[in-house]
């Protein structure tokens, strides 16, 4: 808010450890909403094209699978090791990309800053799918705005604590499999 701090006490959803802090997603990452390339630049031919993703169709369990759709005129990219968030039906689905890809208007990319682990942000935002759905608009197709994403509150622990949390979550997932 124009460099002016404001009280967020009424927005805090739960108590966090004393050494953690609440921060908005826009303050710990670069967030870009996707933009679809011109229709005649999209095809199944990858010759001189960039891999293109419009929604969750090629989402894997955690990591983005390869698309069979390409564009010769990309507009927006998701960088390697970024999160892809569905901003249109189904709102809130999430994946991590291991490579640069072009994204259309059904996705946004979230690239955490250096002191934030992508995996930690991924696991946290998985818990926010319902929040994103509740803050979506539209009657035929639900969608969330950039404002909803930018202002999402995020509990930020130290990098050491993030690493411990990731290790614990991945250990539990491996046991469940």
Protein Blocks (a to p, Z undefined) as FASTA:
>chain_A
ZZiacdfklmmmbdcdfkbccddfklmcccdddddddfklgcfbfghpacddfblmlpcf
kbccddfbdcfbdfbdcdehiacddfbdcehiacddfbdcdddfkbccddddfklcfklm
mmmmmmmmmmmmmmpgcjklgcddfklmmmpccddddfklmmmmmmmmmmmmmmmZZ
